[in-house]
Each structure stands twice: as C-alpha cells, then as structure tokens.
Amino acid sequence: MFALEHDLSGDDLDLLTSTIRFEVRKGLGASLRRWWLPFVVYAAESGYRYVGDEYWPSFEQSTPGWRSDQRPWVKTWFQRFATEYGGAVPTGAFASNFTIIAWPITHAVLPTYLQRQLAQLLFEFRGALTSDLLGDPASLGARLAHRASTYTERFRIFCENTTLVGQVAAALLSGDEEQTPYLLPSTLERIVEGLSEEQQARQWLKSAQRSASRVRGFQQRSAVTTGPTRMKVLSHATDPLLHLRLETTWTAYAELPDLTSLAAGQTAMYDQLRSSRGTVNGAVRAVPPSALLYSGQEVRLAKWPQPNQPFLQLERGDEKTNRMLAEQCVITPGPWWLFRRQGGGLAVEVKGKLVHPGRRYVLVGPEAATPAVIPWSAQVAIDVQGVSAYELSIPEQISESDAAALRNSGITVMSHVDIRPVGVVASAWDGDGDVEWLVGEPAMVGVSSDLLPQRCRVSVDGATYFLDWSPGEMELLFSLEGLAVGTHDLSAVLLGEGGRKLAAGSLDITIRDPQVRGEGASVGEGIRMLAAPARPTLSELWDERATVTIDGPAGASAELLIQLRASDDKVVAALKRSIRLPVDEGSWKAMAKSIRTDRRFSHAYDQSESCVVSVRQDGVGFATLTCERGFQPLRWHFTRSHDDHIVASLVDRTDGGSTTVELFDVEAPLISVPKVATEPFDVPARGGLAVAKAGDVTAAVVLPTNPNAVLRLPPQPAISSPSRSADEILHLARAHQQWLCADLPADIFATYEQQVVGDAIARSIGISIGGSHWARLERRLATASEAAEHLQAMQDAVGVLGPHKAIASTIASSLYKWLTPDSLLTGFEHVIMPRLAAHGITDKPATSRFLLMLAGRPGKITEWEPSEAESVLDRVLQSPILYRAARFAVLGTRALSDAAGGQRGF
C-alpha cells in the first residue's frame, strides 16, 4: 500500500492540503498530531512533486510554519502507516542515508522527475520481458535495477528499491485495458497521464506495453523430464574469451568481459572495479582501474592460467568481490583447451571441445600431459609458459581409434550430425558448438545428418522432447521458445529403427539481455571514448581525478563538444574544440586544463549539474560521455562580490540535526576551525578547505581564492613534523587525501593552492621517514626554483652503503625512461622488488606501488587494507632506504617532466 493511493478527488485533495497548511500555521498542537493519516498523504504528495535534491526546502516553503525539528514526526507517521495499513517500507542505500525523506518519496511511487527515465528503461528492456518476469515484480525490479547502470545517479538510487521498481513497472506494463494488483487504477492512471505529457515518453511506454502484451500468458510447452534440470554454473557474459594468434609462434590472449552487469546493484563492488587494478592469472600486465567496466580489454598470457588459482582478482578488492570474480570469471576447465583455426593467423577457443571433419584446430595442454596419439597431429611452438600446443588437421574420415584417442582428451568428434543456428543470424556463433541469442530473438536450430534417422531426441536442460524426422530430409528444423537469460545445454540424439542410437551432438546456448549501446561507444566503432575511473562525476572529470582517452583513426580530425547543463537539463555553457585523433591521457589533461580556464566554462561550472562530452566526425563515428555532479545531500555554494570577497554557504539536503562544518586554512592545513553549519562564513583570501559532514555523508571543497592575495604572497603551509610512527604517517596521509580528493571550484588558483598543500604534506612525511640528511634536502627543495638542479643531491642522499648507492645509481640512470606513471611503476618495481626480502617484506607484490604512492601521493595509501598498510609502513620505518629510493624516483621524474609538474600518477 502506498500513501499516494488515497483515491481522493481533486477537490478532496485540495481540501486536505489547505486544512493541513492552516493547522501547521496555527502551531500544530499535540491534540491535532493524533490525526496523522492526512499528513502521510500530504507528505507523499510532496514526494510526488519531488525534483531530486530539495525535499525539505520545497516542503517547508509550501507549508508555512513547519519547523525543522518537526521532521522526525514524518517518519513516525509513515512507520505507523506501514504497521496499520501495510504501507511500503523503503529499502536500499537511499533509505539508509535518508531515514526520513525516504518514506514520503517511496510512498510517492514514481516522482514526476523520474517518470521519463523509467519509461525509457522499460522501452530498452522490452526485448527481455517474459511472462515469468511480468508475474514476479521482485525479479523484474532486480533485472531493471541491473540495467539502470547507465542512467542518472538519482534514477539509479530510485532503482535500488527493487521491490518498488518491479511493482511500478509491472503495473505500467499491464496496458490501458488491463487490471493490475500492484496499484490502484486511479494512481496508475495519474502516473500514465504524467508520462503521456511528453511525446517521447508516451511512445516508449506504449512500445513496452505492446511487447509485454505479446509475451504475457506464454508458457513453455511441457516435456518429458528425464532427470533433474541442469543449468551451467558459469555465465558466458562474465567469462573471458581465449584466443591464439600466430605471430612468430603461437601466442595466447584473453579478452576480458565487461563486468558492469556483475557489479550492478552492488555499490561496493562497482567502486572497487572503478578504482582498483585487476590481476589476471598468467598475464603479462595488470588491468588498469575501470578497464573491466568496458568491453574489449585484452591481455596477453605469458603463463597459462593455473587451474587452482582465480583467473581474475582485484589488487585491493575485498574478500566478497574477489570471491565473486573467482566464481563468475573463469576459463574453460582443462586439462586441454581446443581452438579452431580461422583466417589471418587467428584461432578461437571452442568451449564445447567439439571438432568437425575437414577443419583445423590447435590443441593446448600442460607440458607434462601426454597428447592424443593420432597421425594428423603435430606439435607447434607456443610462446606461453607451462603448456605445449599441437595442430590438428582433422581428415574427412576419422577412424574409431582416432576418435577414441580424442575422447581421452575430452574432445568429441561431430560426425554424421551437425547442429547449428538457422534462420535469423544469431548474435554470436563460433561455428562449432557455442551460440548466443538475445532475449526476444527467434532461436531456431537445425540438425542435419547424412544418416536416415526416424526421430530426434532433443534435451534442453534435462527436459526431453521427441521430434519426428521427415523421410528423405537431410535436416530437421525447430525453434526454442521461453529460454531464460543464462546458459543452456542442448543435446540431440538421432534414433533409427527400434530407437537405436545412430549419432549424437550438442550445442551450448547462451541467452543474453539485449544491451543498450553504452556511452563512449563500443569496440569496433569508428570513435571510442573511455574514462578512468568509469562514469566519472562532474568534479572528478574536471578536477583531474579522471582521465579520458579517445580512440579513432590516427591523424583524423574530430570535433569535441563540451556542454554544461543545469538541473533542468538546459545547456548553460557550450565549448567546441577541434582535436586530432587519437587522444591519450596526456593530451586530454592539457585540453581539460585549457577548457577549465575558459571564462564561459568557469562562470557556469559551479551552477551546473551535469556535463556532456561528445566527439564526432562525419563518416567516422561519434561517442558521448555524461558526467553528473551526482546526488549531493550536502553541497557548497559560493557568492563573490566585485572586490573578490567570497562568502561560503552550505546547502544541507539531509534530514538535518547532525551536520558539522570545519574550515582548514591554507597556512595551517591540518588545523580544524569549527563553523556553524546553518550560517554562511567569509572565505579567507587565500582560500582553504571546507568540510561538511552529516552521518556518513561528507562534502569537502577547496575554497575559491582572491587571486590578488595569492599573487601578492604565495602560501607557505605550516605543518609540524610528526613523530616517527605508522599512526602519525597515516594521520598525515588521511589529511593529504582529504585535501587532494576535495572538489574544486572554477578557480585555477584554488587548484594551485591544493597542490601546494599536498606537496607540503608529502614533504613533511619525507622529513619524518627519510632521516636527518634527507630532511635537510627536503627543506632545500621546498624553496628551490629548479628541482632538477638537485638531482645529484637526491641521489647522494638515498644512502651511503654500497647497496644503497647501487639502487640510487640505477634510479638516476633510469629517470628519463620513467616519465610516465606506467613506466615509472614498471621500472621502479624491477629495481626494488629483488631488495624487499632483505628488508623483511615478502609475498606483497603491490609494495612497489605502495612505496611510490607514499612518496608522491601519500593519501592514496589510505585506500589500502589498513593492516597491510600498517605492516608495510612499519617495515619502511625500519628501513628508510626503501622510502628514500621511491621519493628520489618520484621527485626525479617530476623534475625532468614538463613545467606543469609532470605526470601526477605518483
């Protein structure tokens, strides 16, 4: 039951509204508060008009006399409504963070500002609708929530309440003339009328309703069941695809899946995929952060993946996430893997391990394993440790002994019977035994044979059907209907007289959700735009915490369009740039800095709610990326006078009562000055850092500056030297993270001061860990005009012992080779890893990255698992040579990079 289902006429609702407002103006005494039910309806109506970020301001503005201390009453009334009338109970992350307003918003069923997006989602999901889903709102809601990952953050938050989404969707899909048990007719009609006010939304809904009408009531035909239902445990959508390439020798590659669907509805896992590198069992290199949220990522295998180890793990993934990856992203079981040779020196894995006469394959297995002894097999070279490869040239006629030898290796010979997709071209087909269709596509199968069968016994997931074979025909055609999303086994046995088995074959079938074209474009398109981290927020994109790469024809020109949009989606600023493809991370950073300093951009940035980045070239392609400011319960607002005097005020959209505000000055970046959350305050001329907190919600922003004050006297942050302990170093690291991860205003001087504070904190850590000689060097570098002039001093300060000097010399001679984050990490890892065991650090492969982060961006070490970070820090404090080497590598590469400070990966 939803409070919006009051079924009141327009006049009655107006009377209820005016009466409540009259009583609130009078003071809402205790004697009146016992009549709580009208307030539930009133609050739900306010939620229906909710625009996504300002429930309480709009509620209090339309209800004169309402006080903020009365807000908890709303929750009490809705809880009573749930108890006495079976009212809906809000769930999901939104309900956890907004314990009061989640109630009226949930009971508003579908606020007006979300209606268009739900109509679009239903339209895009229409091909995946089944009768089972339409009869199970909980499952329908869960599936829709998974598909909402590319929508706005506010809509994704709404979809977290999967039960509500499923009930609303099932009701909307019931059609104009059909009754639904999920909503009162009057409430459903009201929502449909709201959707119908926009032509596009109306068309989306009508199309989705027609699709639902076609599938409603369909039931899969009955069959003779011969055993328990069998479903494959692994989903093809999240398994890697293995293939070989014939270069000088055969090489092995794994194409990694897009794990967006796996992380859908799991915020913690999605965040880890955005921010953590992936390690592939046997791969040459790690997978960059966010790469697993895009399709088409490929890694080369230097070693064959070990069967007793997970194929894919995240470096800083928690136990739950890595366990799920270990279960849901796996390669085909061994000990032998079969690849069918195709043109251009490519061989693609045949997961079903089926071979056909007259075709060529490559068989890969452990070096110690004995291959099938067959005359048409020859060993070939493969550049992968741990395995051998054999080329199989299957003859047109295979002897029984050869077929038996193949069966001992788990390979089946498909002779006398061929099973393949027919009719409309399947979404994917490997030519041997693995086919994919999208939900809604006609799944038709053909079984052909050169024998003379009388019947065909077809089994799908253990359910068996007997189909008559027409005399004289070479092929039997049939369709598969009602298959659920997932992987299915199909086997066909040809039967002769008396039911005698003549031949058999099998087919692996995958039914996928139809996927919407993702932002950024996909593999194979003319232009592709990728962001790291994936789906960055507005502030991440323009605060240099995210990078963008644009792939396209080398040397081709394209148009880049940046649009800043207000909360009503109107364009408030638009900038165009001509670019040359492809665009790498460095080129993007330079371009983004130029765009950010454009006055048209800076004047509109603080007031904008989203940004659309698009790149296009006629005849080549286009791609888009949408970044939102996101749902912000707390948000900072600044007003600047003509004399550059700035006032900061906090927009608090939480349920109120517990918000705190702290101010950190640039000159004393670690000292907190409390402020009153409800009162604006003057911003220091040189800016600073403002941090607002309400429960688990935090809003931190680097404050804008008075440019004249900054130019007149550059800031000199004062940071007291910490004691030499892991706790103190982590305290400084957390402060560094707070400053460097804070949002930035449209003020280039604020960016400069943020970096000055970050460098000062990193320098303080260097003074604490590095020892007295290194501390003197850090103080000289603080005022040095050219850090490159001190490279020799840095090298000398690394250490005086022979092994220490050797490390410093190797680093010094390599600095010019390490001017990118990847090359720095790879090179430093090569230098330092062999020395770690001597300093008591073993079985910690990420230590090199940890040391570089500690030396250059110490706030990043707070993202490590706490016990691991403390353990490595303790070892570093005992062996400061490790820190000094990393600090030299970071400062040295920065000194040799461009004037903008070099690559700030570390």
N, C-alpha and C positions, 0 to 999 in steps of 0.2 A: 504494500500500500504506500502510495506517495501522496504527500500533502497537496501536490498540485491537482490531485484527482478529487477536488472538492465538489465538482459538478455544479458550481454556483453560476447563476446567470450573470450577465454583465452588470445589471442594476444591483443585484445582491452583493457582488464583489465590491462594487463601488461603495455600497453602504458599509460593508465590513471594514474597508480601508479607511473611510472617513471617520468611523467610530473609534478605531484604534488610534488614529492620529490625534483625535480630540482627547482621548483619555491619557495618552502619553504627555500631551501638553499640560494636562492638569496635574501631572506628577506620578501617575501610575502607582497608586497606593496598594498596600498589601491585600486589601479586600477585593481589588479588581484582578490581581495577578492570579487568583484561583481560576479565573475564566481564561485558561491558557490556550485552548484549541484555536480560537481565531488568530492568535499570534503565530501559531505554527503555519497557518495558511498564508498570513501576511508575509512572514519571513521567506516562505517558499516562493511566493510571487516576486519578491525582491531578488531571489536567486535566479528566477527565470529571466529576469532582465539584466542579470549579472554580465559584465563585459570582460571579465577575466582577471582583473587585478585590483578592483577597488570596491569590494562588497561593503565594508563598513562605512567608508566615506559617503557612498551613494545612499546607503540605508539611513544613516543619520541625517543626511541632508533632506531626504524625503520624509523624515519622521522627526519634526522639531520637538525638542525636549528630551530626546533619548540620550542617555549618558553612557560613556564607555564602560563604567563599572556595572552596567546592567547586561552586558553581553553574555555572561555565563548563564543568565536565565534562559536564553535561546536554546542552548544545549540541553538544559534541564527539561524544557518543554518538549523538545523533539525526542529525547530519551523516553519520556512518558508516553508520547505518541507511538513510539516503537513498541512499548510494553502493552499498551491498552488496545491499539488498533492494528498491530502487526506492521508498523511503519518500517521503511527500509533503513538499514544500518549502514553508514558509509564505510568503505574499506579502501585500502591502498595507501600509497605514500602521502597523497594529499590529505587524507583523513588523519594520518599520523601527525603531520606537521600543523594542520589547521583544524584543531579539535572542535572548534565551534562552527565556523562557517561551512565546514564540510557537510553539516547536517542540512541546512536550507538549500545548499547547492545540489546535493544529491536528491533532495525531495522536489527540486525544480525539474527533475527528469532530464531534460535536454535544454540548457540555457540557449538563448537565441544565437549567441555568438559562435556556438559550436555546431549548429544545425547544418550549415552548408558543408562543413568538413565531414560530418557523419554521412551525409548524402553522397559525397564523393567517394568515401571509403566503401560504402555499400555497392556503389556502381563498379568500382575497381575489383571488388571481391565477388561480383555476381557469378563469375565463371566457376567459383569454388563452392557455391551453395549446393547442399544436398538436403534431402528430406530429413535425414537424421539430424543435421545441424539446425534446421528450422524448428525441429521439435525439442531441441535441447539448448535453451538460451545460455546456460553456463558455458557450454563448449563453444557456441557461436561467439560469445563475448570474448573468450580466451583467444580464439582464432583472429578475431577482428583486432584485438589489442596487439597481437604479434605483427599484424600487417600495418599498424599505425606508426611504425618506427620512423617513417619519412615525413610525418605530419608535424604540425607545430607542437611545441612543448606543452602548451596548455591543453591541446587536444589529447596528447599522449597521457597527461595527468588524468584527464577525464576517463580515458580508456582503462586506466589501472583498476577501476571498479568494474571488473569484467562481468559481474552478475548484472549490474545496471545496464551496461552497454548491450549485453545479449538480450535482455528483455525489451529494451527500446528498439533494437534492430529487428527482433522477431515481430514486434508489433507493427513497425513501419513496413515490413515486407509482407504483411498479411493482405495488402490490397484494399482497394476502396470499398468493395462489397463484402469483405470477409470479416468475421468477428475474431477478436483476439482475446485471450485470457490474461494478457500481460498489462494492458492499460484500459482505463475507461474510454468508451468511444468519444466522449467529449474532449478528453485530454489528448487522445491521439489525433482527433480532427484539428485541434488547436495547433499541434506541432506540425502537422502536414500543411496547414494553411500558412504557417510561418515559412516553411520550406518552399512553398509554391510562390512566394512573393518574388523570388529570383528565378528567372527562366532556366539558367543552367542547373541550379539545384533541383528544380522540378523535373527536368529531363533525366538527371542522374537517378532520382528516386523512382521515376516511372520505369526506367530501364531495369533497375534492380528488382522492382516488383514483378515485372514480366518474367525475369529469369527465375525468381522464386516460385512463381505460379507454374512454370513448366516442370520444375523438379519436385514440387510438393506432391506428396502422396505416392511417389515412386518407391517401390520396394524391390529389392533384389530377388530374383526368382529363386525358388527353392532348389535344393540339390541334395544328392545322396552324400552324406558325410561319411568318410572312410576313416577318419581319425581326428585328433584334436587340431584346431586351427593353428596354422603355423605362419608367423609373420617374421620377417627378417628383423633382427635387432638393430642393425645399423641403417642409418638413413643415407642414401646417396647424396642428399643435399649437403651433408656436412662431412663427407669423406673426401680425402684428397684424390686426385686423378693422376695416376702414374703413367709416364711415357718415356720412351727411349729415343735418342737422336744419334744418328750415325755421323759423327764428326770424323776425327782421325780414327777413333774407335767408338764403340757404343758408349754413350753417357746417359745417366738417368736423371730425371726431373720429376718433381711433384708439383702439380698445380693445386694451390690451396683454395679451400672453399671460402665463400662469403659467409661469415658466421653471424651476420646480423640477425637472422631468424633464430639462431640458437640462443642469442642474448636478449631477444625480445621479451619484454616484461620483467627482466632481471637487471635492475639498475646497476648493482654492484659488478656483475659480470661485464656489462656493457662498458662501464667506466674503466675496468681493467683492460679490456680489449683496446680502448682508445689510448691508454697511457703506457702500457707495458709491451716490451718486445716479446716476440714469440721465438721459441727454440724448437727446431724440427729435428727429430731423431735422425742423425746422419747427414744433416745439411751442411753445406759449405759456409753459409752465413745465417745470421739471425733474421727474423722477420721484423721490420720496423713497426713501431707503435701505429695502430689504426689500420695497418695493411690488411688485417684479417676481417675488416669490415667492408672490404671491397673485393670484387671478384677478379680473377685473372692474375693473382700474385703467384709467382713461380720461384722455386728454389732448386738448386742443383744438389744432388745427393753425392757426397764424397764417400760415404759409407752406406751400406744397405741398412735400413732401419732395423734395430734389434727388436725381435718379437716380444721380448719380456719387458720392454720399456714403452711408455706412452709415445705415440708418434708426434704429438704437439703439446707443448706446455707454455705457459706464460712465465717470464722470469720473475715477476712479482705478483703472480696470480695467487689467490688464496686457495686453500685446500679444496673447497667446493667447486670452484671454477676449473681448476686443473683436473679434478676427478671427472667432471663432465666432459672436458675436452678429451681425456683419455678414453672415455666410453663412446663418445659420439664422433670422433675424428680419427679413424683408423684405416690402415691399408688392408687389402685382401689377405686372409690368412695364407701362410706358406705351407710347406717349405719351398714350393715352386710357384713362380709367377709367369703368366703367359702374356705375350704381346704380339699383336697382329701387325705385320709389316704393311705400311702404306707407302704412297709415293713421297719423294723428297727426303728419303732417309729418316722417316718417322715411323715409330712402332708404338701403338696404343694398347694399353692393357685390356685384356679380355677377362673381365672379373668372373665370368661363369666358367672359365677354363674349358671352353669348347673349341674344337678345331674342325675345319671343313676340308675335305679332299681338294687338292689343287691350289691351296693357299700357302703362304709363307709366314712363319712365326719366329719369334725369339723367345727362348725359354731361359729364365733366370732363376738360379738357386744357390744355396750355400756352397762354398768352395769344397767343403768336406763331403757334400752329398754326392751320391752316385746317380748320374742321369740315366734316363731310359736308353737301353742299348738298341738302337734302331739304325738301319743303314742310311737313312736320309737325314741324319743329324750330324752337325759338325760344330765343334767348339769355335767361338769367335771371341775377340778381345772386347773387354768391357772395362771402362775406367771407373770402377766402383769397388771400394774395398769390401772384402768379405763374401763376394759372390762370383760365380762363373756364369757365362752365357753360352747358349747353344742355338744355332739356327736350324729350324725345322722346315724343310721343303716337303710339304705333305703331298704324296703322289695321289693320282686319281683313284687308284685301287689300294686299299690298305689291308694287309694280311691280319688275321686274327691274333697272331703272336705279337705283331707290332702294336695293335690296338690294346692288347693286354699290358704291354710294357708302358704305354702311355697312361693307362688307368692306374698303374702303380705309382705314378707321379701325380695323380689327381686330375688327369686330363681326359676328357671324354671326346670321342670321335663321333661327329654328327654325320652318319652315312645313312642313306635311304630316307632320311626325313630332314626337312628344313622348316624351321618356324621363324616367321618374320612379320613385322608390321606391314599392313597393306592399307589401301585407301588413302585418306588424307595423310600427308607426310608427317611422321612422328616428330616431336620436338627434338629427340636425340635417338640415334641408333648406331651401335658400334659395328653392325654387320655380322655379329656372331652370336649374340645371346643376351644383350642388355638394351632395353628400350625405355624411353621416357615419353609420357604424355602429360599435358596439362589437364587439370580438372576441367571438365566441360568439353574437351576434345573427343571426337569419336575414336575409341580404342578398338581397332579392328586387327585381327590376327589371321594370317594364312598359314596353313600346314600343308606342305607339299611332299610328295613321295613318288619314287619310281616303282614302288610295290603296288599291290592290289588289295588294300585293306577294305574291310567291310564296315568297321566302326572305328571311332577315335575316342579314347577315354581322356578327357581333359580335366586336370585337377588344378584348382586355384586356391592356394592357402588351405589345402586339405579338403575343400569341398569339391566333389567329383561330379562331372556331367558326362553323359554318353551321347555322342553325336554320330548320326549315320553318315557314311561316306557314299556319295553318289557313284554308281557303277561307271567306269570309264573315265572318271575325272581324275586329274593329276593333283588337284588342290582342294582343300576344304577351307572355307572362309566362315568366320563367326566374329561377333562383337562381344566386348566385355563392358558391362554397364554397372554403375554403382560402386566402383572400386574407390576405397577411401584413400586420402592422401597418405603416402608411405610406400613401402617396398613390398612387392607381392611375388610369390613363386607360381609359375605356370609350368606344368609338365603335360606332355601329350604322348600317349601310348597308342600305337597303331595296332589294331586287332584284326586277325584273319578269321578263317572258319573255326568255329568252336571256341572262339575267344582266345585263339593262340596269339601270343605276342610276336609281332613282326619287327618293330623298331620303336625307338623312343627318343624324345628330345625334350628340351626345356627352354624356358625364356624367363629372364628376370625383368620384372615390370616395375617401374617407378612412376607414381602419380604425384605430380608436384602442384603446389599452389601456383596460379598464374601470378608472375611477379610484375609489379609496376616498374616502368623504366625509372631507375634511380637517378637522383640528381648527380651531376658530374659526368653523366654518360657512362657507357659500359664498354667492355673490351671489344675491340673490332670497329668501333665508331671512329669517324674522322677526327674528332676532337674529344679529349677526355680530361676532366679536371678532378684532381684528388686533393683532399685536405688531410693534414695530420696535426692534431687529432681529428678523427672523422666528425662530421657535423659540428663544427666549432660554433661557439656562441659569438655574438657580435663583438664582445670585448676581447675574446680570445683571438679572433681574426685580426683585429686592428691594434692589439697590444703586443704583437709579435710573439704571442704564445702559441700561434698556429702558423703553419706554412701551407702554401698551395703550389702544386705543380700542374702544368697544363701540357699534355701530350698532343702532338699533331705533326703534320708533315714538316720535316726540317726545312727551315728557311721561309715557310709560308707566313704571310701576314694575316692578322685577325684583329677583330675589334673587341676590346674589353669594355664592358659597361658596368658601372657601379651605381646602384640605386639605394639610397637610404629612404626608408618608409616609416610613416608614423603608425600609431596604434590602429588607425582605420584603414591601413594599407595604402594610403595615398603617398605618392613619391614627393619627398621634401627636398631631395637633392639628387642630381644625376651627373656623373662624370664619365667621360669617354677617354679611352687611351688606345692608341694603335700599338700592337705588340707583335713580336716576331716569335714564331713557334720553333721549338718547344720552349716552355718557361720553367726553369729549375727553381729550387728553393732560394738561391741567392738572388736571382733576378726578381723573384716575387717580393722578397724583403725590401729591395731597393724601390720597387714600384709602389709597394704598400706605404713606405715612408713618404714617398712623394705625394701619394693620394691623401694621406692623413694630414699633411701640412697645407693642402689646398683649402683656401678660406671657405669655399662653398661647402666642403665636407665638414670642416671643423665647426662651422656655425650651426649645422644641422645635426651633428653627431649625438650630442647629449640628449636631444629630444626625440631621437629616432628609436623605434622598437625593433626594426629588422633591417637587413641588408641583403640585396640580391646581387650576386656577382654572376655575370654571364659573359661568355666568349663565343663568338660566331664568325664564320667565314663562309660566304656563299659557295656552294659546290663542294665544301669540305665537311662541315658539320657544325654543331653547337653543343654547349654544355652550360649548366647553371648550378649555382650553389647558393642556398638560402641560409642565412645566419640570423638567429633571433637574439634579442637581448635576454629572452627567457623570462619565465615567471619569476618575478623578484618580490618576495614578501617585504624585503627592505631595500630601499633604493635612495641613493643620494642625489640631491638636486642643488645646483649652484646658480646664483644670480650675481652678475658682475656689473658694477656701476661704471660711469665714464672714466673715473680716475683709477680704474682697475682694482677697486675694493671689492672683495668677494665675500659673500655670505653663504654658508652651507646649511642645508636643512634636510632632515630625514623624512622620507615618505614611508610610513610604517603601515603595512597592509596585513600584519599579523593580527592574531586575536587580542593582542595588547597586554600590557601589565608587567612584562618582564624584560623589556628592551633596554639594553645598556649601550652607551657610546663612549669610546675612548679616542683621544687625539694624541698622535705622536708627531713631534716636531722634527724637521729635518736635522736640526742641530743636535737633538738628543733622541735619536730614532728608536731607542729601547725603553724610554720613559713614558709611561701612560699618564695622560691628563684626563680625568673623567669629565664628561659633559652631560647635560640633561637631554634626554632623547627627544623630548617634545619641544625643545627650544632651539631656534637657529643660532649659529655662532659665527663669529668672524674668522675667516681663514687667514693664517699667518702669511705674510707677504711672500715668503719662500715656500709656501705650501706645507706639505706634511702628509700624514696618513690618518684617515678616519676609519674606525672600525665599529660597526654596529652589530649587536648580537641579540637574538631572541630565540631562546631554546637552542635547537640545532642549526638555526639559520644565521648566517653571517654575511654582512655586506661590507667589504673593505675597498676603499678607493684612495688612490694617490690624489691629493688635493691640487687644484689648479694654482698657478702662481701669479705674482706680479712680475712680469718679465724684467722691468727696470731694477727691481730689488735683486733678482738673481744675477743680472749682468753687472750690477754695481759691486757686489761682494759674493763670489761663489760660496756655496755652503761648505762647511767643514764639520761633518758629523763627529760627535764626541762619543766614543764607545770605550768604556773601561775594559782593561784587559781581564779576561775571565781566568778563573783558576783552571789548572791543567787537569780536567776530568771529563769523562764522557758526558756526564749530565750537563756540564756547562757548555760544552761544544754543541750538544743537541739543542740547548736553550737558544744559542745564537743561530743555529740552523733554522729553528722554527721562526725566529724573528726575520731572518732572511727570506724565508718562504712567504711570510705574511706580507712583506713589502713587495717582493717580486711577483707575487700572484694577485696583487690587488688590481682592480680595474683602473684604467687610465682615463682621464678626461681628454677633451680635444685641445691639448696644450703640450707642445713639444718640450717646453721647459720642465713640465712635470715628469716627462719620460727621462729627461736628463737627470733630474734630482733622484728619481727612483734608482737609476743606475749608480749614482754616486753613493747612495746609502748602501746598496747591495755590495759594491766594491769595498766600502768601509767595513762592513760586517765580515766579508770574506778575508780582508786583511787582518782583522782582529783575531780570527781563527788561526791564520798563519803565524801571527806573533805568538799565540798561545802554544801551538803544537811544534813549530819549527825549531825552537831553541833560540838562545840569545843572539848568535851570529845571524841567523835567518831573520830574527825580529828586527835587527838594525837595517837589514836590506829592505824589509817591508816598509819601514818608515821612510827610507830614502825614495822608494818607488812611489809613495803616496804623493810626493811633491815633484816627481820627475816629469819633465816636459816630453821626453822621448824614452819610453821603456826599453826600446831596442838598444840604447846605449849601455844598458846594464846587463846584457845577456851574459857577458863573461863573468860578471859578479854573481849572477844567479847560478851559473854552472859551478863556480868555485864554492858557493855556499851549500851545495847539495850535500857534501861530505868530504872528509879528509882521508878516510880509509881507502885503500886500493879498490875494493869492490864498489864503493860509493862513487869514486871518481870515474870508474868504468861506466857505471849507469849514467852519470851526468854527461860524459863524453858522447855516449851513444845517443842520448836525447838531443844534445846540442847539434850533432851532425844530421839529425833527422827532422829538425823543426820545419824546414822548408817543404818537407814531404807530408807534413801533418796539418795542413792549413784548412782542412775540412773536419767536421766532427767525426765522420766515419773513419777517415784516415788516421786521425789522432787516436781514436779508441783502438783501432787495429794495431797501429804501431806501438803505442804505449803498452798494450797488452802483451805484445811479443817481447818487449824489454823487461817488464816487471813480473810476469807470471812465473818464470823459472826461479825467481828470487823469493817468492812468497813463502814457500815451505820453510825456508831458513828463518823466517820471522814468525813462525807458528800459525800460518794461515794455510789451511788445506781444505779441499772439497768446497771451495767457494768461487765458482767460475765468474761471478759478477764483480769480484773485488776490484778489477781494473777500472770498471765504470764507476764504482763507488768512490775510489780514490780521486778520479778526475772530477766527479761531481763535488766531493768535499773540497777540492782545491779551487774550483771555479764557480760552481753554483751550489753552495752548501745546503741551501734549502731543500734541494732535491733528495738529500739522504733521509729526510723525514718521511719519504714515501716508501722507504724500505721497511721490512718487517722489523719492529723495534728491537727484539732480542738479537737479531742478526746485525743490525746497525751498531748496537752497543758492543757486541762481540768484536767486530772489525775495528771499531774506534779504540777499544782497549788495546788491541794489538798495535795500532798505529801510534798511540801514545807511548807505547814501549819501544817502538821502532820508528821514530820520526823521519828516518830516511825515506820511507815509503811516501809520506806526505810531501816532503821537500821535492822528491822526484816528480810527483804529479803536479805540484804547484809550478815547478820550473817548466814542465811541458805545457801547462795551460797559459802561463804568463808569456812564455816564449812564443808560442803560436799566435797569441793575441798581438804581441809586439810586431810580428812580421806580417800580420794581416792588414787589411785596409784601415783607413783612418776612422771608420765608423766603429771600430772596436773588434773587428774580426768576427768570425763565426762564434756566436754565443751558445753553441751547443753545450760547452763546458765552461 
